[in-house]
Amino acid sequence: MSVQSAMNEATLSTAGPNEVLTLFGPRDQHVRKLRRLFGVDITHRAGKIRVAGEETGVGAAMRTLEKLRLLCRKKGSLSIGDIETAAAEEGAKIENGRPPTPSGEAINLQNAGRKIAPRTPGQARYVEAIRQNDLTIATGPAGCGKTYLAVATAVEALRNESIKKIVLVRPAVEAGESLGFLPGDLRAKLNPYLRPLLDALGEMVDYDQARALMEQDVIEIVPLAYMRGRTLNDAFIILDEAQNTTVAQMKMFLTRMGERSKMVVSGDATQLDLPRGVRSGLHDAVYRLSSIKGIAQIRLGAADIVRHRLVQQIVAAYEADSETSDSDGSATERSDEGLTEANSGDSETFTQSQDRPSSDSAASSSASEPITNSDSETQPSE
């Protein structure tokens, strides 16, 4: 990259016309978006992309293009979501009103120079809570980065050698469909449950490297049932889709923590796939563990959703429908009141909250008013 500061101009070399076509997008829609977001002029000539405009905009646009070039070479294609994500990481305010990247410290994956930065204040508090506490419980709607940021922080800890092992855990609970008759061995049957964790890991670690680490048992992806009886030292353990654990399963999982280990428990209170009448271990843990020092509780809200621009509106539409059902008295037992309220608004952080009941009183309170899945039909999984 060469920069001529007097003209506020910079150039970026490309690998060839195919890379340029991918970066610019169909009918130049990618580059048009970058022009609007950063207020710069972007053109291509003789194998180089030229960016011109005010100094601040040129610098941010160039950093964004460099990220997109690396991503293009890794994936072979780019989406509008990739463009928005890269631009937001450089402080651009995209069209759906998503706030710019907070000033919190980015997650350094040391993978081709890539860094993952929290994109909302709530996400920044979430990452900070993980770094500062041995156990973090995060609740929030689909698309707010609960799993993605936890996996990124785990990979960072592994790179920094502060841990020796990453364990990714998920309950094998079917989301309204029976998978028992799928062909294949046990590994093939479990793969659909563990696929979201593999997808998140695949964006942070090269495929060959991830495969080697899994063969060496440095990265382990297992169903929750396989955690019984284990003690994990020097490990970073993540439980995804925790709303689909029972109280007994949650207790079993939390007591697997060994010396010098970290745990992250994440789930969405609105996507419960447990059988009717079974109480959620995530709901129970949120109240039962609220008075224990060293445990952080993070509530992410709709403002923290960073998927496609339509996801925020989809979540809001379903929440509005749920509120209507609640007012009719048809869904009052469906979800925990505190978690549902948190999912619909801004994110919050709790560490040994003073206005919450103690462990004993919380346990007795939750026992008298159990939080269960009372719908006859299960909700779709995140």
Protein Blocks (a to p, Z undefined) as FASTA:
>chain_A
ZZdfklopaddddfbjklmmmmnoghhlmmmmmmmmnopacddeehiacdeddfklmmmm
mmmmmmmmmmmmmnopacfklmmmmmmmnopacfkopacddfbdcddehgghiacddfbf
klmmmmmmmmmpmbdcddddehilmmmmmmmmmmmmmmnopafbdcdddddddehiafkl
pgcdfklmmmmmmmmmmmmmmmmgcfklmmmmmmnomaccddfklmgopacehiacddeh
kllpcfklmmmmmmmpcehiacdddddfklccbdehiacfklmmmmmmmmpghiacdddd
fklpccdfklmmmmmmmmmmmmmmmmnopammmpcfklmmmmmmccdddehifkbccfkl
mmmmmmmmccddfbfbdcddZZ
